[in-house]
Amino acid sequence: MTKILKAVLAATVAAFAVSSTASAGIFDFDPAEGGFYVSGFVGISAPSDADFEGEQNPAADVPGAVGAAANIEADFDSDVYFGGAVGAKLPFKYWKYFQPRLELEVSYSDNDVGEGSFNGGTQTFQGSQSTTFFLINNVSDIQWDENQKIIPYFGGGIGIADYNTNIEYFPATATAPTFAVRNSDSGFATVSTIGATFKATDRFDIYAEGRYLKTYGIDAERRFISGGADGFSAEVDDDPDGFTLAVGTRINF
């Protein structure tokens, strides 16, 4: 029994040693690598076309047929996108070249509506959609030299997006909006990021990045608004997404 216990103990110690060696090969801890920063950015937001889908269930005196489709498509103009973040560089690298960062971000965009259609028909559209993102991001810098001036990075994040939508439209036979898609709703959001940082000084960075953002389960109402009316027509929903390009600055502490 003693020999068996010694063998088990020896195997355990050996396994721990192998595991520790592997971990040391993956993670390279260095407190000097860590630190906090703040950042701000501005750029262009280019949302994908909205595709609100639902089924009509109009209130009394509201045009429409119960059970009929209510599919509203609208495209958006590109517009200004801006935000800021507070973050921390973690005190280690993994796989030798990757320096992770965690950050909390708030960003905002407001895009005007361009063209659109209702159930495939030609309509005249107007209005806008604004979005505020609250994100937790995990980004990794790719650094192979201590004196490297340009540092690529990639990452992603999750969070919440608040949408405020006011899409108005009317057929060619009308001269003012007759229907609108309106909401004030929040949904789960994801972001994928790729970019590059220029190390201007030890404390000051300039960076540029591209992103793809998507939000899930944004609900809205189609409403009849002709002649000052405000009647319910249908519940509709969309999973909005889009791309952004931005430049920013980062101050390291």
Backbone as CSV, one residue per row, in Angstrom:
resi,resn,N_x,N_y,N_z,CA_x,CA_y,CA_z,C_x,C_y,C_z
1,MET,0.834,-1.206,0.000,0.000,0.000,0.000,0.865,1.250,0.000
2,THR,1.950,1.213,0.801,2.843,2.377,0.867,3.446,2.683,-0.494
3,LYS,3.845,1.614,-1.221,4.415,1.810,-2.548,3.396,2.445,-3.500
4,ILE,2.145,1.995,-3.361,1.090,2.543,-4.220,0.881,4.024,-3.932
5,LEU,0.827,4.371,-2.623,0.644,5.771,-2.244,1.801,6.630,-2.753
6,LYS,3.028,6.105,-2.631,4.185,6.839,-3.122,4.113,7.036,-4.630
7,ALA,3.640,5.997,-5.310,3.520,6.096,-6.768,2.479,7.136,-7.172
8,VAL,1.324,7.112,-6.463,0.270,8.099,-6.731,0.773,9.507,-6.463
9,LEU,1.482,9.681,-5.342,2.014,10.993,-4.991,3.025,11.464,-6.035
10,ALA,3.888,10.563,-6.450,4.884,10.918,-7.466,4.212,11.320,-8.778
11,ALA,3.171,10.583,-9.160,2.446,10.897,-10.396,1.751,12.244,-10.296
12,THR,1.185,12.531,-9.117,0.507,13.808,-8.901,1.481,14.962,-9.007
13,VAL,2.637,14.813,-8.343,3.658,15.855,-8.404,4.143,16.062,-9.829
14,ALA,4.346,14.959,-10.552,4.800,15.061,-11.942,3.763,15.764,-12.807
15,ALA,2.472,15.431,-12.608,1.400,16.055,-13.384,1.330,17.545,-13.094
16,PHE,1.486,17.900,-11.816,1.456,19.308,-11.427,2.618,20.066,-12.067
17,ALA,3.789,19.407,-12.084,4.962,20.046,-12.680,4.758,20.279,-14.176
18,VAL,4.198,19.285,-14.855,3.928,19.435,-16.287,2.919,20.538,-16.528
19,SER,1.838,20.563,-15.703,0.814,21.592,-15.839,1.391,22.976,-15.608
20,SER,2.254,23.120,-14.576,2.850,24.409,-14.269,3.751,24.867,-15.402
21,THR,4.509,23.907,-15.967,5.392,24.252,-17.080,4.590,24.711,-18.281
22,ALA,3.474,24.008,-18.562,2.616,24.391,-19.686,2.028,25.767,-19.470
23,SER,1.567,26.031,-18.221,0.986,27.336,-17.923,2.030,28.424,-18.080
24,ALA,3.259,28.118,-17.612,4.326,29.102,-17.749,4.607,29.382,-19.213
25,GLY,4.436,28.374,-20.067,4.646,28.565,-21.487,3.546,29.395,-22.121
26,ILE,2.350,29.340,-21.570,1.219,30.089,-22.121,1.175,31.496,-21.560
27,PHE,1.349,31.643,-20.237,1.226,32.929,-19.572,2.582,33.405,-19.072
28,ASP,2.888,34.647,-19.369,4.129,35.264,-18.915,3.762,36.473,-18.065
29,PHE,3.757,36.289,-16.738,3.325,37.336,-15.827,4.432,38.359,-15.606
30,ASP,4.035,39.640,-15.639,4.965,40.740,-15.397,4.153,41.948,-14.931
31,PRO,4.223,42.291,-13.630,3.443,43.424,-13.111,3.689,44.721,-13.871
32,ALA,4.891,44.874,-14.434,5.205,46.092,-15.176,4.389,46.215,-16.460
33,GLU,3.826,45.092,-16.935,3.024,45.121,-18.158,1.642,45.720,-17.930
34,GLY,1.172,45.725,-16.667,-0.179,46.185,-16.368,-0.280,47.694,-16.264
35,GLY,-1.513,48.185,-16.205,-1.747,49.615,-16.055,-3.120,50.008,-16.542
36,PHE,-3.571,51.189,-16.117,-4.888,51.693,-16.487,-4.778,52.726,-17.606
37,TYR,-5.901,52.957,-18.295,-5.939,53.969,-19.341,-7.356,54.493,-19.535
38,VAL,-7.463,55.638,-20.179,-8.742,56.181,-20.633,-8.612,56.456,-22.123
39,SER,-9.706,56.353,-22.846,-9.659,56.575,-24.287,-10.928,57.259,-24.763
40,GLY,-10.814,57.912,-25.905,-11.953,58.514,-26.574,-11.799,58.359,-28.074
41,PHE,-12.913,58.262,-28.798,-12.827,58.031,-30.242,-13.994,58.693,-30.954
42,VAL,-13.810,58.918,-32.254,-14.858,59.454,-33.118,-14.687,58.830,-34.495
43,GLY,-15.805,58.614,-35.183,-15.730,57.979,-36.490,-17.063,57.989,-37.201
44,ILE,-17.256,56.982,-38.025,-18.438,56.859,-38.871,-19.177,55.563,-38.545
45,SER,-20.489,55.672,-38.383,-21.348,54.516,-38.180,-22.132,54.241,-39.459
46,ALA,-22.128,52.981,-39.908,-22.842,52.580,-41.121,-23.739,51.390,-40.804
47,PRO,-24.947,51.636,-40.271,-25.838,50.524,-39.944,-26.300,49.769,-41.178
48,SER,-26.504,48.479,-41.020,-27.150,47.696,-42.081,-28.612,48.103,-42.170
49,ASP,-29.266,47.693,-43.259,-30.682,48.018,-43.426,-31.508,47.449,-42.277
50,ALA,-32.438,48.247,-41.785,-33.392,47.739,-40.803,-34.363,46.789,-41.497
51,ASP,-34.760,45.752,-40.803,-35.688,44.763,-41.360,-36.685,44.384,-40.265
52,PHE,-37.601,45.308,-39.974,-38.616,45.063,-38.954,-39.706,44.162,-39.528
53,GLU,-40.004,43.088,-38.803,-41.016,42.139,-39.258,-42.053,41.916,-38.170
54,GLY,-43.307,41.768,-38.585,-44.372,41.520,-37.629,-45.673,41.168,-38.335
55,GLU,-46.739,41.182,-37.560,-48.070,40.815,-38.066,-49.066,41.871,-37.620
56,GLN,-49.858,42.334,-38.561,-50.784,43.422,-38.253,-51.881,42.970,-37.279
57,ASN,-52.189,43.860,-36.367,-53.294,43.669,-35.426,-53.843,45.049,-35.077
58,PRO,-54.364,45.759,-36.098,-54.669,47.186,-35.928,-55.779,47.449,-34.918
59,ALA,-55.605,48.555,-34.199,-56.652,49.022,-33.286,-57.837,49.524,-34.110
60,ALA,-58.940,49.756,-33.431,-60.135,50.264,-34.112,-59.820,51.569,-34.832
61,ASP,-60.361,51.693,-36.029,-60.189,52.886,-36.863,-58.782,53.044,-37.432
62,VAL,-57.954,51.999,-37.318,-56.615,52.028,-37.904,-56.620,51.136,-39.143
63,PRO,-56.134,51.639,-40.286,-56.122,50.813,-41.506,-55.275,49.560,-41.327
64,GLY,-55.671,48.493,-42.035,-54.909,47.252,-41.984,-55.807,46.062,-41.776
65,ALA,-55.248,44.861,-41.957,-55.997,43.620,-41.815,-55.322,42.740,-40.781
66,VAL,-56.109,42.241,-39.828,-55.565,41.367,-38.786,-54.911,40.138,-39.427
67,GLY,-53.660,39.867,-39.017,-52.949,38.708,-39.538,-52.115,38.976,-40.775
68,ALA,-52.296,40.147,-41.396,-51.498,40.478,-42.574,-50.075,40.828,-42.153
69,ALA,-49.166,40.683,-43.101,-47.756,40.970,-42.806,-47.538,42.454,-42.570
70,ALA,-46.553,42.742,-41.717,-46.107,44.116,-41.497,-44.582,44.087,-41.534
71,ASN,-44.030,44.132,-42.736,-42.585,44.049,-42.930,-42.068,45.389,-43.442
72,ILE,-41.269,46.054,-42.629,-40.745,47.377,-42.965,-39.236,47.287,-43.121
73,GLU,-38.754,47.668,-44.291,-37.319,47.733,-44.537,-36.920,49.201,-44.697
74,ALA,-35.792,49.563,-44.123,-35.303,50.941,-44.239,-33.786,50.930,-44.202
75,ASP,-33.187,51.762,-45.052,-31.735,51.912,-44.958,-31.407,53.232,-44.265
76,PHE,-30.135,53.342,-43.826,-29.711,54.497,-43.046,-28.507,55.157,-43.697
77,ASP,-28.418,56.464,-43.525,-27.232,57.194,-43.941,-26.114,56.961,-42.930
78,SER,-24.873,56.962,-43.403,-23.734,56.918,-42.490,-23.659,58.231,-41.722
79,ASP,-23.268,58.134,-40.453,-23.239,59.344,-39.635,-22.174,59.215,-38.553
80,VAL,-22.049,60.263,-37.736,-20.999,60.324,-36.725,-21.256,59.300,-35.621
81,TYR,-20.155,58.707,-35.182,-20.153,57.707,-34.110,-19.035,58.089,-33.155
82,PHE,-19.333,58.165,-31.848,-18.295,58.574,-30.909,-18.510,57.886,-29.569
83,GLY,-17.464,57.901,-28.738,-17.576,57.256,-27.437,-16.283,57.350,-26.655
84,GLY,-16.262,56.671,-25.517,-15.084,56.652,-24.666,-15.061,55.393,-23.826
85,ALA,-13.904,55.133,-23.210,-13.749,53.909,-22.422,-12.721,54.143,-21.316
86,VAL,-12.861,53.374,-20.256,-11.822,53.250,-19.239,-11.411,51.783,-19.247
87,GLY,-10.099,51.544,-19.149,-9.650,50.172,-19.278,-8.399,49.887,-18.475
88,ALA,-7.979,48.622,-18.544,-6.786,48.173,-17.839,-6.053,47.155,-18.687
89,LYS,-4.738,47.348,-18.803,-3.882,46.316,-19.388,-3.580,45.300,-18.299
90,LEU,-3.821,44.035,-18.572,-3.591,42.994,-17.578,-2.099,42.679,-17.477
91,PRO,-1.621,42.307,-16.283,-0.175,42.180,-16.055,0.419,40.859,-16.536
92,PHE,0.087,40.455,-17.747,0.699,39.261,-18.319,0.502,39.257,-19.828
93,LYS,1.298,38.433,-20.499,1.089,38.123,-21.900,0.772,36.645,-22.015
94,TYR,0.034,36.280,-23.041,-0.219,34.865,-23.296,0.293,34.507,-24.683
95,TRP,0.789,33.279,-24.770,1.421,32.803,-26.003,2.465,33.800,-26.498
96,LYS,3.154,34.412,-25.558,4.342,35.239,-25.759,4.075,36.609,-26.371
97,TYR,3.137,36.719,-27.292,2.986,37.957,-28.064,1.704,38.733,-27.778
98,PHE,0.779,38.193,-26.983,-0.544,38.786,-26.861,-0.741,39.415,-25.475
99,GLN,-0.968,40.730,-25.470,-1.178,41.497,-24.239,-2.663,41.826,-24.111
100,PRO,-3.384,41.217,-23.144,-4.828,41.446,-23.038,-5.172,42.758,-22.325
101,ARG,-6.310,43.318,-22.734,-6.871,44.499,-22.090,-8.362,44.265,-21.825
102,LEU,-8.861,44.813,-20.724,-10.288,44.835,-20.429,-10.735,46.291,-20.322
103,GLU,-11.924,46.592,-20.864,-12.389,47.971,-20.783,-13.905,48.061,-20.723
104,LEU,-14.370,49.153,-20.133,-15.784,49.507,-20.084,-16.003,50.682,-21.027
105,GLU,-16.973,50.537,-21.932,-17.159,51.534,-22.988,-18.604,52.033,-23.044
106,VAL,-18.743,53.300,-23.387,-20.030,53.888,-23.754,-19.841,54.567,-25.103
107,SER,-20.722,54.281,-26.071,-20.616,54.893,-27.391,-22.008,55.206,-27.922
108,TYR,-22.049,56.100,-28.935,-23.344,56.624,-29.397,-23.291,56.927,-30.891
109,SER,-24.409,56.665,-31.563,-24.578,57.078,-32.954,-26.031,57.463,-33.197
110,ASP,-26.250,58.302,-34.214,-27.603,58.738,-34.593,-27.627,58.820,-36.105
111,ASN,-28.397,57.935,-36.750,-28.374,57.817,-38.202,-29.727,58.157,-38.809
112,ASP,-29.708,59.014,-39.829,-30.935,59.372,-40.540,-31.379,58.239,-41.460
113,VAL,-32.672,58.165,-41.661,-33.258,57.153,-42.551,-33.164,57.629,-43.995
114,GLY,-32.813,56.698,-44.911,-32.806,57.006,-46.331,-34.054,56.447,-46.987
115,GLU,-33.872,55.459,-47.845,-35.000,54.838,-48.542,-35.571,53.688,-47.724
116,GLY,-36.728,53.167,-48.199,-37.320,52.028,-47.531,-38.525,51.501,-48.278
117,SER,-39.149,50.490,-47.676,-40.351,49.919,-48.276,-41.202,49.279,-47.192
118,PHE,-42.507,49.181,-47.471,-43.437,48.460,-46.613,-44.028,47.312,-47.420
119,ASN,-43.801,46.064,-46.927,-44.264,44.866,-47.636,-43.834,44.862,-49.100
120,GLY,-42.620,45.386,-49.353,-42.070,45.362,-50.698,-42.518,46.501,-51.584
121,GLY,-43.457,47.331,-51.137,-43.955,48.428,-51.961,-43.114,49.682,-51.817
122,THR,-43.159,50.540,-52.826,-42.403,51.786,-52.810,-43.076,52.788,-51.876
123,GLN,-42.270,53.322,-50.968,-42.760,54.313,-50.019,-41.737,55.445,-49.906
124,THR,-42.171,56.573,-49.384,-41.258,57.665,-49.051,-40.955,57.604,-47.562
125,PHE,-39.646,57.575,-47.228,-39.234,57.380,-45.837,-38.494,58.612,-45.304
126,GLN,-38.570,58.770,-43.992,-37.815,59.793,-43.285,-37.667,59.356,-41.830
127,GLY,-36.912,60.127,-41.043,-36.754,59.802,-39.629,-35.318,59.471,-39.271
128,SER,-35.126,58.843,-38.116,-33.768,58.525,-37.640,-33.826,57.410,-36.606
129,GLN,-32.646,56.885,-36.314,-32.496,55.865,-35.275,-31.208,56.153,-34.511
130,SER,-31.321,56.309,-33.194,-30.138,56.539,-32.364,-29.870,55.310,-31.506
131,THR,-28.587,55.085,-31.222,-28.172,53.905,-30.465,-27.097,54.289,-29.457
132,THR,-27.257,53.806,-28.224,-26.238,53.961,-27.197,-25.796,52.574,-26.756
133,PHE,-24.486,52.321,-26.837,-23.920,51.029,-26.448,-23.230,51.140,-25.089
134,PHE,-23.461,50.134,-24.247,-22.747,49.966,-22.982,-22.065,48.598,-23.055
135,LEU,-20.733,48.597,-23.202,-20.019,47.368,-23.544,-18.892,47.053,-22.572
136,ILE,-18.641,45.756,-22.399,-17.445,45.248,-21.727,-16.607,44.572,-22.805
137,ASN,-15.407,45.113,-23.052,-14.575,44.641,-24.147,-13.343,43.894,-23.634
138,ASN,-12.949,42.867,-24.366,-11.722,42.117,-24.108,-10.887,42.179,-25.382
139,VAL,-9.774,42.922,-25.318,-8.953,43.189,-26.499,-7.542,42.675,-26.247
140,SER,-6.891,42.175,-27.283,-5.514,41.689,-27.170,-4.610,42.444,-28.139
141,ASP,-3.584,43.115,-27.586,-2.542,43.721,-28.414,-1.561,42.638,-28.862
142,ILE,-1.062,42.756,-30.088,-0.083,41.812,-30.617,1.276,42.520,-30.627
143,GLN,2.136,42.137,-29.688,3.393,42.845,-29.494,4.564,41.861,-29.469
144,TRP,5.459,41.988,-30.451,6.597,41.076,-30.570,7.931,41.765,-30.281
145,ASP,7.871,43.092,-29.988,9.093,43.837,-29.715,8.787,44.910,-28.680
146,GLU,9.655,45.057,-27.680,9.419,46.044,-26.629,9.413,47.471,-27.178
147,ASN,10.119,47.704,-28.279,10.199,49.039,-28.869,9.259,49.224,-30.051
148,GLN,8.309,48.329,-30.185,7.359,48.356,-31.298,6.509,49.622,-31.256
149,LYS,6.426,50.346,-32.376,5.663,51.586,-32.445,4.229,51.380,-32.925
150,ILE,4.024,50.412,-33.824,2.680,50.115,-34.337,2.276,48.740,-33.826
151,ILE,1.181,48.700,-33.077,0.751,47.478,-32.400,-0.651,47.090,-32.893
152,PRO,-0.771,46.034,-33.683,-2.109,45.558,-34.077,-2.852,44.991,-32.866
153,TYR,-4.165,44.978,-32.954,-4.960,44.358,-31.894,-6.274,43.834,-32.457
154,PHE,-6.879,42.929,-31.704,-8.173,42.364,-32.064,-8.915,42.044,-30.778
155,GLY,-10.218,41.848,-30.892,-10.984,41.497,-29.695,-12.470,41.544,-29.934
156,GLY,-13.191,41.571,-28.848,-14.645,41.591,-28.920,-15.227,42.009,-27.591
157,GLY,-16.538,42.070,-27.548,-17.191,42.474,-26.317,-18.670,42.139,-26.325
158,ILE,-19.272,42.301,-25.169,-20.709,42.100,-25.003,-21.255,43.240,-24.162
159,GLY,-22.566,43.415,-24.232,-23.173,44.459,-23.427,-24.629,44.673,-23.770
160,ILE,-25.066,45.916,-23.577,-26.451,46.314,-23.810,-26.466,47.488,-24.783
161,ALA,-27.425,47.477,-25.707,-27.620,48.598,-26.621,-29.022,49.151,-26.448
162,ASP,-29.124,50.455,-26.282,-30.408,51.152,-26.185,-30.731,51.781,-27.532
163,TYR,-31.908,51.456,-28.071,-32.330,51.980,-29.371,-33.527,52.909,-29.209
164,ASN,-33.476,54.033,-29.921,-34.614,54.933,-30.052,-34.865,55.140,-31.539
165,THR,-35.980,54.618,-32.005,-36.275,54.592,-33.432,-37.508,55.419,-33.740
166,ASN,-37.416,56.226,-34.800,-38.576,56.949,-35.317,-38.480,56.950,-36.839
167,ILE,-38.991,55.879,-37.451,-38.986,55.731,-38.901,-40.389,56.033,-39.407
168,GLU,-40.533,57.087,-40.206,-41.846,57.480,-40.742,-41.868,57.248,-42.251
169,TYR,-43.049,56.908,-42.762,-43.140,56.658,-44.197,-44.569,56.862,-44.680
170,PHE,-44.688,57.041,-46.003,-46.014,57.234,-46.605,-45.954,56.876,-48.083
171,PRO,-47.080,56.435,-48.653,-47.123,56.059,-50.079,-47.108,57.295,-50.964
172,ALA,-46.911,57.042,-52.262,-46.825,58.148,-53.221,-48.105,58.970,-53.276
173,THR,-49.233,58.386,-52.897,-50.502,59.109,-52.949,-50.665,60.080,-51.781
174,ALA,-49.769,60.039,-50.814,-49.852,60.931,-49.653,-48.745,61.974,-49.710
175,THR,-48.894,63.026,-48.926,-47.896,64.095,-48.894,-47.274,64.252,-47.514
176,ALA,-47.695,63.440,-46.553,-47.151,63.501,-45.195,-47.137,62.084,-44.631
177,PRO,-46.288,61.832,-43.641,-46.210,60.478,-43.088,-47.552,59.948,-42.606
178,THR,-47.842,58.700,-42.967,-49.079,58.057,-42.521,-48.823,56.959,-41.495
179,PHE,-47.620,56.372,-41.534,-47.264,55.331,-40.568,-45.858,55.604,-40.027
180,ALA,-45.569,55.010,-38.871,-44.245,55.139,-38.267,-43.892,53.863,-37.522
181,VAL,-42.596,53.572,-37.472,-42.061,52.519,-36.604,-41.352,53.234,-35.462
182,ARG,-41.837,53.025,-34.257,-41.296,53.753,-33.108,-40.981,52.791,-31.973
183,ASN,-39.888,53.108,-31.262,-39.552,52.293,-30.097,-38.587,53.019,-29.184
184,SER,-38.451,52.482,-28.011,-37.386,52.809,-27.068,-37.115,51.503,-26.344
185,ASP,-36.141,50.736,-26.844,-35.950,49.368,-26.381,-34.469,49.065,-26.241
186,SER,-34.161,48.067,-25.415,-32.787,47.629,-25.187,-32.646,46.157,-25.542
187,GLY,-31.447,45.762,-25.952,-31.186,44.374,-26.286,-29.742,43.997,-26.028
188,PHE,-29.491,42.699,-26.001,-28.138,42.176,-25.835,-27.311,42.490,-27.074
189,ALA,-26.108,43.017,-26.866,-25.272,43.455,-27.980,-23.922,42.751,-27.956
190,THR,-23.357,42.532,-29.143,-22.012,41.991,-29.287,-21.209,42.885,-30.218
191,VAL,-19.879,42.860,-30.062,-19.003,43.644,-30.926,-17.746,42.844,-31.224
192,SER,-17.282,42.931,-32.475,-16.001,42.367,-32.891,-15.144,43.515,-33.405
193,THR,-13.863,43.535,-32.990,-13.002,44.687,-33.249,-11.660,44.248,-33.815
194,ILE,-11.132,45.038,-34.759,-9.769,44.874,-35.233,-9.206,46.270,-35.456
195,GLY,-7.933,46.480,-35.064,-7.373,47.807,-35.200,-5.873,47.811,-35.013
196,ALA,-5.311,49.019,-34.926,-3.875,49.180,-34.724,-3.627,50.447,-33.919
197,THR,-2.640,50.371,-33.022,-2.255,51.486,-32.172,-0.889,52.010,-32.590
198,PHE,-0.764,53.342,-32.628,0.537,53.974,-32.829,1.002,54.555,-31.491
199,LYS,2.152,54.104,-31.013,2.689,54.562,-29.733,3.405,55.895,-29.941
200,ALA,2.676,56.999,-29.738,3.273,58.319,-29.897,4.296,58.583,-28.793
201,THR,3.933,58.246,-27.557,4.842,58.312,-26.413,4.525,57.130,-25.507
202,ASP,5.241,57.032,-24.383,4.957,55.952,-23.441,3.550,56.067,-22.868
203,ARG,3.030,57.286,-22.772,1.721,57.503,-22.159,0.616,57.783,-23.156
204,PHE,0.965,58.176,-24.372,-0.046,58.657,-25.309,-0.071,57.782,-26.558
205,ASP,-1.257,57.226,-26.868,-1.467,56.375,-28.041,-2.469,57.022,-28.989
206,ILE,-2.302,56.750,-30.267,-3.294,57.075,-31.290,-3.681,55.757,-31.958
207,TYR,-4.974,55.542,-32.162,-5.380,54.264,-32.739,-6.502,54.428,-33.755
208,ALA,-6.614,53.435,-34.613,-7.697,53.361,-35.604,-8.245,51.945,-35.582
209,GLU,-9.570,51.825,-35.727,-10.168,50.494,-35.647,-11.451,50.405,-36.454
210,GLY,-11.752,49.172,-36.856,-13.017,48.846,-37.482,-13.787,47.869,-36.606
211,ARG,-15.122,47.967,-36.666,-15.946,47.125,-35.795,-17.191,46.634,-36.510
212,TYR,-17.661,45.488,-36.041,-18.977,44.982,-36.422,-19.783,44.816,-35.139
213,LEU,-20.948,45.466,-35.089,-21.800,45.424,-33.908,-23.158,44.827,-34.275
214,LYS,-23.702,44.045,-33.357,-25.026,43.469,-33.577,-25.793,43.440,-32.262
215,THR,-27.100,43.719,-32.361,-28.002,43.686,-31.209,-29.141,42.729,-31.514
216,TYR,-29.595,42.047,-30.469,-30.597,40.993,-30.655,-31.916,41.370,-29.974
217,GLY,-33.019,41.187,-30.728,-34.354,41.290,-30.147,-34.807,42.696,-29.803
218,ILE,-34.720,43.619,-30.776,-35.223,44.974,-30.567,-36.670,45.043,-31.056
219,ASP,-37.571,45.351,-30.130,-39.005,45.411,-30.434,-39.442,46.854,-30.701
220,ALA,-40.438,46.995,-31.577,-40.978,48.311,-31.901,-42.457,48.169,-32.240
221,GLU,-43.123,49.294,-32.427,-44.534,49.311,-32.833,-44.686,50.055,-34.149
222,ARG,-45.469,49.485,-35.037,-45.911,50.209,-36.219,-47.189,50.949,-35.829
223,ARG,-47.180,52.270,-36.065,-48.307,53.087,-35.631,-48.834,53.921,-36.800
224,PHE,-50.155,54.133,-36.801,-50.835,54.964,-37.792,-50.840,56.400,-37.265
225,ILE,-50.200,57.330,-38.026,-50.027,58.688,-37.504,-50.623,59.750,-38.421
226,SER,-51.415,59.373,-39.405,-51.968,60.326,-40.357,-52.937,61.294,-39.668
227,GLY,-52.859,62.560,-40.034,-53.815,63.549,-39.546,-53.800,63.738,-38.038
228,GLY,-52.654,63.510,-37.427,-52.555,63.681,-35.980,-52.971,62.469,-35.179
229,ALA,-53.348,61.370,-35.858,-53.717,60.140,-35.148,-52.462,59.486,-34.557
230,ASP,-52.653,58.566,-33.636,-51.540,57.786,-33.080,-52.089,56.426,-32.655
231,GLY,-52.458,55.620,-33.667,-53.094,54.343,-33.396,-52.175,53.159,-33.617
232,PHE,-52.316,52.148,-32.798,-51.485,50.944,-32.899,-51.855,50.137,-34.136
233,SER,-50.816,49.604,-34.818,-51.042,48.778,-35.998,-50.429,47.388,-35.862
234,ALA,-49.168,47.291,-35.369,-48.508,45.982,-35.308,-47.296,46.039,-34.395
235,GLU,-47.000,44.889,-33.790,-45.731,44.687,-33.099,-44.720,44.165,-34.115
236,VAL,-43.552,44.808,-34.173,-42.512,44.377,-35.105,-41.187,44.269,-34.349
237,ASP,-40.240,43.510,-34.920,-38.941,43.364,-34.263,-37.827,43.242,-35.288
238,ASP,-36.587,43.474,-34.826,-35.419,43.447,-35.698,-34.198,43.081,-34.862
239,ASP,-33.156,42.566,-35.532,-31.843,42.328,-34.923,-30.852,43.254,-35.626
240,PRO,-30.792,44.520,-35.246,-29.973,45.484,-35.992,-28.480,45.216,-35.881
241,ASP,-27.762,45.515,-36.959,-26.319,45.362,-36.969,-25.711,46.424,-37.859
242,GLY,-24.379,46.485,-37.887,-23.708,47.459,-38.725,-22.227,47.527,-38.432
243,PHE,-21.553,48.404,-39.183,-20.105,48.556,-39.080,-19.763,49.980,-38.662
244,THR,-18.605,50.116,-38.024,-18.084,51.432,-37.680,-16.596,51.498,-38.003
245,LEU,-16.125,52.697,-38.333,-14.710,53.008,-38.474,-14.430,54.226,-37.610
246,ALA,-13.362,54.166,-36.809,-13.106,55.260,-35.880,-11.617,55.436,-35.650
247,VAL,-11.247,56.644,-35.242,-9.893,56.942,-34.758,-10.031,57.487,-33.341
248,GLY,-9.004,57.246,-32.524,-9.101,57.680,-31.143,-7.740,57.886,-30.512
249,THR,-7.768,58.352,-29.278,-6.560,58.541,-28.501,-6.714,57.798,-27.177
250,ARG,-5.568,57.384,-26.620,-5.562,56.626,-25.381,-4.459,57.193,-24.478
251,ILE,-4.796,57.504,-23.233,-3.811,57.994,-22.262,-3.580,56.893,-21.239
252,ASN,-2.342,56.476,-21.101,-1.961,55.393,-20.196,-1.429,55.953,-18.876
253,PHE,-1.776,55.287,-17.794,-1.326,55.716,-16.465,-0.362,54.694,-15.858
